[in-house]
């Protein structure tokens, strides 16, 4: 018989909801974009774009910008994401300016723009590169499907076409691709104003917007060297960090790639990045961390990796900026400690998360655990002070695991149930689990008495391995290589 109209409507409803979401997201992005341009237009009447100062720059650093990124008095020699790099370039005789990429989700755009416009340094805001026509063009381009609709996608004999099409709709329901297309205009604006730096230094995380900035610079500023700098630690499974063969062969990868240590250089080489364009410049972002390690070594605090049990078992749970992975980590940790019947859990939020994020997670954990246990605390503050109280650090994304191991505190990676594992700690020293039962067993082994030292040692990497790991990931800063690489 003929299908009931209700069945047909039921099949169409999900598609209609997806289409509605796509339209809503783009309408909101268009409204927000036009409002931001209006704010910037008024602001530039009081604070014109510092074109002359930008033209005088040897190097432009493209960094994320919030409402307190740039000081109004004095130049900016240290950056949250690039560490001491601006100051090192200036010490090498290079003039430095900035391209500000606004952190919309952390601060209101008017506050960000005010901070950038009042900076002592010359700063170009990415919105300085846009007009209403650019917004409309990005809106249309963002609707293009990255996966051809008429083809089948097969992998290892599996037909993944339906999954790929679903992901296309999920991606269309967000504004990430539109935001990336907008960054194509940075190179055009530099060229229009006659700004031709020797080099543009930008972050490297394999993000779409990074690729679009590089494409615009290639097109409009062919004599400017594009230097990508690793600004965050990552693990081997981070597939998006590795450039494709097409990116390399078609000239869409950076001219130079700066990394913090030989471990990362080896990962890039093994995934096809040309070794002659790869430089180990050292851990410019983590210089303070390296100095801290030296002080630990001098004090004898990092002679080995062992749990601090002066106050019983204390589990430091270091969360990330992603809500779902943070919730899963805290939930599993709470259940594992509850099953032990002893110990405390300290939950440390990532410093960029806001109060709404934190309250949402607290509420969800209380609902999942069923009670608000008195042995679970949410704590603020730097991780260095918290490590002194921790018996063990559990994590699933946070880079604080490096600092914990270097300080002699054992770490446990807790794998996600519904996501790809992305442990940043190298295999040689990583201790991993996934389920609540596995985590509980790891904690039991860590708190074992001397009679069970063999079980404990299975969860603790040797001090020698930890030292080798830190040295391979975070090398000393090579100032000469940085200044020579940025200059022609």
Residue pairs with C-beta under 8 A, 6 or more apart in sequence:
18 169
18 172
18 173
21 173
22 143
22 169
22 172
22 173
25 173
25 174
25 175
26 139
26 142
26 143
26 175
26 178
28 175
29 135
29 139
29 175
29 178
29 179
30 135
30 136
30 139
33 130
33 135
33 182
34 132
34 135
35 109
36 109
36 113
36 127
37 127
37 130
37 131
37 132
37 135
39 109
39 110
39 113
40 113
40 125
40 127
40 128
43 110
43 113
43 114
43 117
44 117
44 128
46 117
47 117
47 118
49 124
49 128
49 193
50 122
50 123
51 193
51 194
51 195
53 97
53 122
54 60
54 97
54 122
54 124
54 190
54 193
54 195
55 193
55 194
55 195
55 196
56 95
56 122
57 95
57 96
57 97
57 122
57 195
57 197
58 89
58 94
58 95
58 96
58 197
58 198
58 199
58 486
58 487
59 89
59 94
59 95
59 96
59 97
59 197
59 198
59 199
59 200
59 201
59 486
60 96
60 97
60 98
60 99
60 124
60 190
60 195
60 197
60 199
60 200
60 201
61 79
61 82
61 85
61 86
61 96
61 97
61 98
61 99
61 200
61 201
61 202
62 98
62 99
62 101
62 186
62 200
62 201
62 202
62 203
62 213
63 69
63 79
63 80
63 81
63 82
63 98
63 99
63 100
63 101
63 203
64 80
64 81
64 100
64 101
64 102
64 103
64 203
65 98
65 100
65 101
65 102
65 103
65 112
65 115
65 116
65 123
65 125
66 103
66 106
66 107
66 112
66 115
67 107
67 108
67 111
67 112
67 114
67 115
68 115
69 76
69 79
69 80
69 100
69 112
69 115
69 116
70 76
70 98
70 100
70 115
70 116
70 118
70 119
70 120
70 121
70 123
71 119
71 120
72 115
72 118
72 119
72 120
73 120
74 120
75 86
75 90
75 96
75 120
75 121
76 86
76 98
76 119
76 120
76 121
77 84
77 86
77 87
77 90
78 84
78 86
78 87
79 85
79 86
81 203
81 231
81 285
82 201
82 203
82 229
82 231
82 284
82 285
83 283
83 284
83 285
83 286
83 287
83 288
84 284
84 287
84 477
85 201
85 229
85 284
85 285
85 482
86 96
88 284
88 477
88 479
88 482
88 483
89 96
89 482
89 483
89 486
90 96
91 479
91 483
92 479
92 482
92 483
92 486
92 487
93 483
94 198
94 483
94 486
94 487
96 121
97 121
97 122
97 123
97 124
97 197
98 116
98 119
98 121
98 122
98 123
98 124
99 123
99 124
99 125
99 126
99 186
99 200
99 202
100 112
100 116
100 123
100 124
100 125
100 126
101 126
101 183
101 209
102 109
102 112
102 113
102 125
102 126
102 127
103 112
104 112
106 352
106 354
109 127
112 125
113 125
113 127
116 123
116 125
117 123
117 125
124 186
124 189
124 190
124 195
126 182
126 183
126 186
128 189
129 182
129 185
129 186
129 188
129 189
130 182
130 185
134 182
134 185
135 182
137 181
138 178
138 179
138 181
138 182
139 178
141 177
141 178
141 181
142 172
142 175
142 177
142 178
142 181
143 172
145 168
145 172
146 168
146 171
147 153
147 164
147 165
147 167
147 168
149 165
151 161
152 159
152 161
153 159
153 160
153 161
153 164
154 160
154 161
171 177
176 208
177 208
179 209
180 207
180 208
180 209
180 211
180 212
181 212
182 212
183 209
183 212
183 213
183 216
184 212
184 213
184 215
184 216
185 216
186 213
186 216
186 217
187 213
187 215
187 216
187 217
187 218
187 219
187 220
187 221
188 216
188 219
188 220
190 196
190 197
190 217
190 220
190 221
190 224
191 220
191 221
196 221
196 223
196 224
197 224
198 224
198 225
198 486
198 487
198 488
199 224
199 225
199 226
199 227
199 485
199 486
199 487
200 213
200 217
200 221
200 224
200 225
200 226
200 227
201 227
201 228
201 229
201 486
202 210
202 213
202 214
202 226
202 227
202 228
202 229
203 210
203 228
203 229
203 231
204 210
204 228
204 229
204 230
204 231
204 241
204 254
204 257
204 258
205 231
205 232
205 234
205 240
205 241
206 238
206 240
206 241
206 242
206 243
207 240
210 228
211 247
211 252
214 226
214 228
214 252
214 253
214 254
215 252
217 224
217 226
218 226
218 251
218 252
225 255
225 256
225 486
225 488
226 254
226 255
226 256
227 254
227 255
227 256
227 257
227 258
227 485
227 486
228 254
228 256
228 257
228 258
229 257
229 258
229 281
229 284
230 257
230 258
230 259
230 260
230 264
231 285
232 285
232 399
233 260
233 399
233 402
233 424
233 473
234 241
234 264
234 422
234 424
235 422
235 423
235 424
235 425
235 426
236 267
236 426
236 427
237 420
237 421
237 422
237 423
238 422
241 267
242 267
242 268
242 271
242 272
242 273
243 252
243 253
243 271
243 272
243 273
245 272
246 252
247 253
248 272
248 273
248 274
253 273
253 277
254 277
255 277
256 277
256 278
256 279
256 485
257 268
257 273
257 277
257 278
257 279
258 279
258 280
258 281
258 482
258 485
259 265
259 268
259 278
259 279
259 280
259 281
260 280
260 281
260 282
260 283
260 284
260 285
260 286
260 473
260 474
260 475
261 280
261 282
261 283
261 471
261 472
261 473
261 474
261 475
262 280
262 472
262 475
263 426
263 469
263 472
263 473
264 473
265 278
265 280
268 278
269 275
269 278
279 481
279 485
280 475
280 478
281 477
281 478
281 481
281 482
281 485
282 474
282 475
282 476
282 477
282 478
283 289
283 290
283 473
283 474
283 475
283 476
283 477
284 477
284 482
286 474
287 477
289 402
289 403
289 406
289 474
290 474
290 476
292 384
292 403
293 302
293 406
293 470
296 302
296 406
296 407
296 408
301 407
301 408
302 406
302 407
302 408
302 463
303 408
303 463
304 408
304 463
305 405
305 408
305 409
305 410
305 460
305 461
305 462
305 463
305 466
306 408
306 410
306 460
307 313
307 391
307 392
307 409
307 410
307 446
307 447
308 314
308 388
308 389
308 390
308 391
308 409
309 391
309 447
311 389
312 342
312 343
312 344
312 391
313 337
313 340
313 342
313 343
313 344
313 391
313 392
313 443
313 446
313 447
314 343
314 344
314 345
314 346
314 389
314 390
314 391
314 392
315 333
315 337
315 343
315 344
315 345
315 346
315 390
315 391
315 392
315 393
315 394
315 443
316 346
316 348
316 383
316 386
316 387
316 389
316 390
316 392
316 393
316 394
316 404
316 409
317 329
317 330
317 333
317 345
317 346
317 347
317 348
317 393
317 394
317 395
318 348
318 350
318 383
318 393
318 394
318 395
318 398
318 400
318 401
319 325
319 326
319 329
319 330
319 347
319 348
319 349
319 350
319 353
319 361
319 398
320 326
320 350
320 396
320 397
320 398
321 350
321 352
321 353
322 397
323 357
323 360
323 361
324 419
325 396
325 397
325 416
325 419
326 350
326 361
327 361
327 364
327 365
328 396
328 414
328 416
328 417
329 394
329 395
329 396
329 414
330 345
330 347
330 361
330 365
331 364
331 365
331 368
331 369
332 414
332 435
332 436
332 439
333 345
333 394
333 414
333 439
334 345
334 365
334 369
334 373
334 376
335 369
335 436
336 436
336 439
336 440
336 443
337 343
337 344
337 345
337 375
337 376
337 443
338 369
338 373
339 436
339 440
340 440
340 443
340 444
343 375
343 391
343 443
343 447
344 375
344 376
344 377
345 375
345 376
345 377
346 377
346 379
346 386
346 389
346 390
347 376
347 377
347 378
347 379
348 379
348 380
348 381
348 383
348 386
348 400
349 357
349 358
349 378
349 380
350 398
358 378
362 378
365 376
366 372
369 376
379 386
383 400
383 403
383 404
384 403
384 407
387 393
387 403
387 404
387 407
387 409
390 404
390 409
391 409
391 410
391 446
391 447
392 409
392 410
392 411
392 412
392 443
392 446
393 400
393 401
393 404
393 409
393 410
393 411
393 412
394 411
394 412
394 413
394 414
394 439
395 401
395 411
395 412
395 413
395 414
396 413
396 414
396 415
396 416
396 423
397 422
397 424
399 424
401 411
401 413
401 424
401 425
402 424
402 425
402 470
402 473
402 474
404 410
404 411
405 411
405 425
405 429
405 461
405 466
405 469
405 470
406 466
406 470
408 463
410 431
410 446
410 459
410 460
410 461
411 425
411 431
412 431
412 432
412 433
412 439
412 442
412 443
412 459
413 421
413 423
413 425
413 430
413 431
413 432
413 433
414 432
414 433
414 434
414 439
415 421
415 423
415 432
415 433
415 434
416 434
417 434
421 432
423 430
423 432
425 469
426 469
426 472
426 473
428 461
428 465
428 468
428 469
429 461
429 465
429 466
429 469
431 442
431 459
431 460
431 461
433 439
433 441
433 442
442 459
444 455
445 452
445 455
445 456
445 458
445 459
446 456
446 459
446 460
448 455
448 456
461 469
